Amino acid sequence: MRSQFYLERIPYLADLISIFFPKLCLICQQQSTLRHHGFCFACQQKLPFTNFHLTHENAFTDRFWGRIPLQAGAALFFLQKDGVVQEIVYQLKYNDRPKIGIQLGRLYGKILKNHSVFAAADLILPVPLHPSRNRKRGYNQSTQFAIGLSEILHIPVNDTALIRTIATTTQTKKTRLERFENVLSAFQVRDRIAIANKHILLVDDVLTTGATLEACATHLLEIEGVTMSMLTIAIAKS
């Protein structure tokens, strides 16, 4: 606690410490000069930001048009095959790098902290993993992303109200409708009281067809007074 006090009140102390204990950029593995971002300035300039938060209707919200009434929806990056964002997501999910999720959440939180809709949410809910997968991986990548967002936006995270009860089969070769039907029964709201009358910010790692997010939102919107916004780390081409 004392060290945090000094870091916040003595100008440039954090930068001085970083000289002796450098934090490496997630992309180039060189020294990071941007606090809490995880990327050096040069690499951040090359990242494919979507800027979807600047428009109410965008490629993210279009995927849920006529299906889920969204207050707002956005993704931080475009996901390109064999691109740097795909590698970042891979490291987060499969290479035991949970802090990447927190860093990405902080980065997006800084972008969204003055947004009239996202910053006004009451509760952040990460899309849950099945317990067996969570045990195998050791963490839920969406929860890590939610934690980073929460640190900047000061919105609490609830990772127990929505649970996954069925470990579904692979979605890779399924159509959007087949994916939705495959996952709809996989989720369950365990704590309806915690959700009722809340503006929920539902977060996940990657938006592909949107079936998983739609399945979660369908259950949540059955609860009285719930409104819904969504965020993901990345969005894949439709």
Secondary structure, 3 states (H helix, E strand, C coil): CHHHHHHHHCCCHHHHHHHHCCCECCCCCCECCCCCCCCCHHHHHHCCECCHHHCCCCHHHHCCCCCCCEEEEEEEEEECCCCHHHHHHHHHHHCCCHHHHHHHHHHHHHHHCCCCCHHHCCEEEECCCCHHHHHHHCCCHHHHHHHHHHHHHCCCECCCCEEECCCCCCCCCCCHHHHHHHHHCCEEECCHHHHCCCEEEEEEEEECCCHHHHHHHHHHCCCCCCEEEEEEEEEECC
